[in-house]
Amino acid sequence: MLATQLAGLDAVEPGIEEALDLVGGFDDSFTHGFARLGEQPRAALTALADALAVTPLGDRVREAVEKVVAGSLADEHLTALAGGRAALLGAVHDALLVRLDTALGRSRADWEAAAPTDPGASAPDNVLAGCRSWLRELAIAGWRGVDHDLVAASAQTLDAALAVPSLRRLAVLLDGLAAELRGCCPVATMERLPARRWADLWARGLLLAQPGGRPDALAAAGTVSGRLLPLGADVHEHGTAIQVQVHAILEPAGGAPPRLVRTSVSAAKVETIVGPAVWRLLAGHRVLLGALARRHAVEIIDLPLLPGGDLLWRDDQARPAEPADPFATARLRLPEAVAPAAPPLDRHPVRIAEPVLIEDYSAVTDDRGGLTLEVGGQSLPVDVSRLPACAPLTPELVARSSACLGLLRWDAGRWLLQPLAVRYTVKRATAEAHTGDWALGPTDPKVVKTEAKSGDAVAVLRERAGRLLRR
């Protein structure tokens, strides 16, 4: 990646700061609850309505603000506010993505709306209504009003949602929000709140909980075959779930242009399963994990591909292929790969995660431990907080590296690089570290020894669960 490309990211699109200020005003209003709006929160909601006045959402958001200010908090009003907030963040996302694509010279597919599907395929209305009811209670109480009783009220709804396969995305999101709130209770005593993050989760949950929301996403999927060349794995983990999202380049069968795609595998977990042990939860996806650990391509046959660039992984429709170096793949194929369009509901700045290859830089560490890559006079901060505990990739290796394959993200008003793999020199030899190196088990003798002493937590928990089921 050239310094001129990095320089192209520095320009600030007009309106981004103003849009984020409007979102911040909404989030501040939410903090103390919509049931007791003061003068400043009312002004913030009115400003939100004014900003959206010329959009298709304008009338609905204006009506919603008037009703909420008057003390009426019906589902449709809260949904309109959530939609208005999402629209502002979507506009910020689009402006940033255009800036990024321009700087990288990356082409991107246009979004094509899916045809309407059978309404009979929607999720149970009573489960969706239960989710909306709990989210409405959060809006009434505000984050400062959240206590153990309010969090506990979500348990029955979450159990019902988790039992519906088509609602798994919504259920895991709400389960994660409930877990964060539970860990912070009573929220009233907290000095600082992650108001933006919690409001993001609340708004996304409310939009996903609408009747006919996204339970039928499979209907919009086509199928693809070809060769999949993994670039790296982004590990998402919280106390009760683990997801590994693999960024890759797909060379479709038939000679179509290469495409940037993602594929994800996930599993439920408990908080005691951490570090390299989390990979054992994904043992049913041996072909994908093998491609990460052994760095080889994968031949896929008729895998579903969603319009947003997500491959729905099925291990029995894939087989290992020849070795494929992710750095060579990024250098040769990434510049010509077509990036996917962003699904409407996923248009949010934090969702931007674009694979890039950075080479010929110097790494600089500041007094606070922050790491920055200097390339031709341009600086790119490194987000070391996203390095997973289940991989050998560490901040120290990033600081010693000469090449980095990672994801460009945007956070807190600046672009950051999340490393997925680095190339560095050790004892005059070139070595690499990737986030997926331990997908089939740790290779570091020290880590193997530590795991042997502590035992296999996954095997123990499965054995105990088996005993309970046999009783």
N, C-alpha and C positions, 0 to 999 in steps of 0.2 A: 504494500500500500504506500503510495507516494505521499510526500509531505504536502503537495498541492491538494491532494484529496482531503487530507486532514484539515487543511486551511479552509476548504469549502464547507466544513461542518460548523465553523465558528459563527457564520452569519446568523443573526436572529431574525426569524420571520416576524413581520409586524402582526400584532394582535395576540401573540402567544401569551405574553405576560398578563395582558388584560383578561384573557379567557381563564387563565389559571387563578387570577385574583377572584373572579366570579365564582369559580368552583370552591375556592378557599372560604368565601363568604357563606356559601351553602353549608360547608362542612362545619364552620363555626356555629352556625345556627342549629345544626343537628346536635352539637355537643351537649346543650342544655335541654334539648327536647322541643318538639313542635307544639307541645301542649301549653307552654308558657313562653311565648315569643315576646322578647323585648323590642325596643325601638330599633336597635342595630340589626338583629336578625330579620326583622320585617323589611328593613331597607335592603338587606342582602338578597332576600328572596325576590323583592320587587326588581332589583337590578338584574337578576337572572332572567326574569320574565321580559324585561325591556330588551335584553341582548338577543333573545330568541323571537322577538316580535315579528320579524320579517321571514321567519322560517315556517315550514309546515307545522311545527309544534307550537307556534306562537300562541294561538288561541287557547289550546289545552293547558299550556303551562300558565298562562295568565289566569285562567279560571281556577287552576289548582292553587296558585298562590293566594288568590282572594279567599278561597274556601279554607285553606289552612290558617291564614291569618285570622279568619272569623271563628276558628276553633273546630272546623269539620275536617277530620282526617280519614276519609274513605280511601279504599284501596286504589280507586282510579285516580285520585288526586296525588297520592304518594307515587304512583307509577308514572304519572306525567312529570313529576319533579325528578324522579330517577332518570327518566328518558331525556329530559332537558339537560341534566348534568352530564349524562353519557354523550349527548350530542356535542356539547362544548369540548369535552375531552377527545371525542372523535375528530373534531376539526383540528385540534392541536396535533393529534397523531398523524393526520394526513399531511399537515404542513411539514412536520419533522421528517416524515418518510420521503416526501418529495425532495427535501433538502439532501437527505442521505443518498437517495438513488442518483441524484444529480452529481453529487461529489464522487460516488463510486462508479458512475457510468453504468449503473445496473438497470436492466429493463424489467418491467413488472407487468404481470397479466392484469387485465381488467376484471372486475367483479361481475359475475353473471348470476342474477337471482335465480333460485331454483323454482321449478314449477310447484304450484300448490299441491299438497299431499292429502291423503285421506284423513279427515278429521277424526275418524274412529281410532287412529293410531296414537292419539294424544294420551298423556299420562292421566291417572285418576284425578278428577277435579278436587276431591276432598283432601288429597295429600297436598296438592298445590295450594289450596285454600289455607291449610294448616301452616304451610311455610310463609305465606303472605301475612297471616295473622301474627306470627311471632315477629316478623320484620316490622309490622305496624306497631307492635308494642315497643320495639326498640326505638322507633321514631318518636313515639309519644314520650317515653322516658328520657331519651337522649343518652349519650354515653355516660354522662355524670350520674345518671339515675339507674345504671345497670347494677344489679346485685345478684347474689347467688340464686334467689328465687326466680328472677327473670331469666337467667341462663338455664336453670333447671327446667323451666317451662318448655324448652325446645326439645327435650329428650324424646318424648313420644312422637313428635313430628319428624325428627331426624330418623328414628327407627323405621317409621313408615316410608320415608323417602329413600332410605338406603335399601329397602326391600324391592324397590322398583328399578330395574336395570336402566330404563330410559332416563331416570332422574339421578343417575349416579353423579354427574357433573355438579348439579345443584346440591345434592346431599353432601358431597365432600366439601364443597365451598362453605355451606352453612355449618357443617361440623367443625371445620377449621376456625370459622369466626366464633362459634360458641366456645371452643377450646381456648382461644385467645382471651375472650372476655372472662371466662372462668378463672384463668390464671391471673387476671388483673383485678378481680373483685376484692373489695368494693372499689369500683372505678373512681368514685368520688374522692378517694384519698390519693390518687395518682397526681404527681406533679405535672407531667407532660403526657399528652394522649397522642397515639398514632391516628389522629382524626382523619387524615386523607386516606390512609390504608383501610380503616374500618368503614368509612363511607363508600369507598370503592367496592368492598365486599358486599355491603348492604345493597347498594344500587344494582350491582350485577345480579345478586341473588333475587331481588325483586323482579327484575326483567326476565330472568330465567324461569321464575315461578308463575309467569302468565300462562293462561290456558293456550295450548297449541304452541308453546314457546319453542323448544328445540328437541323434543323427544324423537322427532322423525328425521334427524340429520342424515341417517343412513340413506334415506330416499334420494338425497341430492348427490350421492357419491357415484362416480364412474369407476371403472376398473382399469388398472394399468399393469403391464408386464415390462420387464427390462432388467437392467443392472443397477443396483443401488450401491453408491460409493459413500460410506459414512465419513463425515467430517469430524464429529465429536458428539459427546453426550452432555446434556445439561441436566443435572440432578436436582429435583424439587422434593423437599422432604419436610414434613412436620410430624408431630407426635403420633398421629394415627394413619398416616399415608405416606407412600413413597412413589414417585413417578420419575422415570428416566425418559427424557425427550431427546431423541437422536436427530441431529441435523445432518442432512445428506444431500447428495446430488443424484438425481435419477436420470439415467440414460434410457429413455423409453424404447421398447422394441419397435422396429420399423423405421428408425432413423430420425425421429422427431428431435427438436432441439432439447438439450439437457435442461432439467428443471430443479430448482431448489425445493426440497420437501422436508417435512418433519414426520417422525413416527414416534409414538409413545407407548410405553408399557407401565403399568402401575399395580400396586398391591396395597391392601390394608396392613397396618402394623400396630405395634404398641410402643410406648416410649422407651422401653428397655432394649429394643433392637436398634442399634446405632452402628456407625462406622461401616467397615467392609461387610458386616453381617447382613446389611440390607439387600445386598445383591442376591442372597439365597432366597429371598421372597419372590424373586423374578425368575427362578430356575426353570419355569415352564417355557421360557423364551430362549432356548439354548442357541438357536441360529443367530438371533440378533446379538445376544451377549457375546457369542463367539466372534462375531464380526468386530465388535469393539475391542475385545481383549487381544485377539490375534491379528487385527488390522487387515481384514480381507473384505472383498466385495461380496455382495449377495445377489443372487438371481431370484427375482420375485415373479410370481405368476398370478395374474388376475387379483391383485390386492385392491380393495376399495380405496379411492382417493377422493377426499372431500374438496370442494371448491377452494377452501382456504389453504390448501397445500399439505394437509395432514393425511398420511397413509394410515389406514387402520390395520395394525399389525396382526398377522396370523402366521404363526411359526410353521404350520404345515404347508404353507404356500410359498415357502422360501427355502433356498438351499445355498450353502457356502460356495463361493466362487474363488477366483484367483486373488493373491495378495494385492492390497491397494493401500499405498501410503497416503494418509490424509493430507500431508503437506503438499505432495505432488498433485493430488486431486484438486486442492484449493488453488494451487498455482496455475494449473493448466485448464481446469474446467469451470472454476468459480466465475471468472470474468464473463463467460458467455452464457451462464445459466440464467434462466428466466425465473424471477422471484414470483411467489404467489400473491394474489390479492388478499387483502385483509377482510375477513367476514365482518359485516356491519357491527355486530355486538362485541367484536374483539378489537375495535378501533379505540385504543387507549395507549398513551405514551409508554406505560410500563410494559406493554406487550411487544414493543419493538425489540427484536433480537436478531440481528442480521449477521451471518457469518462473514468474517473477513480474515485475511492473512496479513500480518505485520512482520516485516523483516528489516534487518540492518538498522536497528535502533540501539539506544543505550538506556538502561533502566536506572532510575534515580529514586532513592528512598529518602523521605524527609524525616524530621525529628519525631513525628508522631507515628511513624511506621507506614505512612501512605506511600504508594508506589506509582510512579509515572514513567511512561515510555516517551523518550525524546527522539523524534524522527525529523531530521532536517530542519531543526528550529521550531518544530511544532510539538506540543505536548498532548499526551492522551493518558488520562488517569486510569489506573487499573482497579477494578472492583474485586479485591481479594476476599471480601466477605462472602462471595458466592462460591468460593472454592469448596467442594464437598469433602466431608470427612471420610468418605468411602473410597478415596482415590489417592494416588501418590503425589498428585500435583499440589505443591505448596507455594506460599509467597516467596520463599527463599529460592526455589527453582525458577520462578518467574523472573526474579531479580537477576539471576545468572544467565538468562536465556538470550538467544540471538534471533529467534523466530518464534512467533506466537500465533496460533490459530484460535480465534475466539469469536465472541458475539459482541457486536456494538449495541449498547443500550443507552437510553436517555433517562436520567434521573436527577432530580433536584436542580434542574436548569443546566445540566451539562452532559456531554457524551462520555460514556465509560466503556472500558473494554473488559469483558468477562472471559478469562482464559479457559479454553477447552483442551489445549495441548501446547507444549513448549518444546523447543529444541535447544539444548545447551551443551556445553563442553565440560567433560570431567576426565581428568588425567589424560589430556590431549586427545580424547576420543569424543565423538559426538553421541549424545544420548537424547532420548525423548521421554516425556511423561505426559500421559493422557488421562482424562477423567474416567475413561472406561477401561483402563488397564487391569483393574481388579474385578472385572465383571464376572470372571469365572473363578474368582478367589484371589486373595492377596499373593503377590510374588515377592514382597519384601520379607526376608527371613525374620526380622525383628517383629513385624506385624503377625506373621504366622505363629511365632512362638508365643506372643501375647494372647492371641486367639485360642491357642491350644490350652493355655493356663486357665483362661476364663470360661472355656467350654462353648458349645454351640447353642446360643440362646434360642435360635429358631427351632432347632431340633427338640430342645427341651420343652418349649411351649407347644409344639405340635404334638408331642407325646402326651403331655398333660391334657391337652384338648381332646385327644383321642380317648383317654381314659374317661373323661366326663361324658363324652358321647356314647360310650359303651355301657355306662351305668343306666 
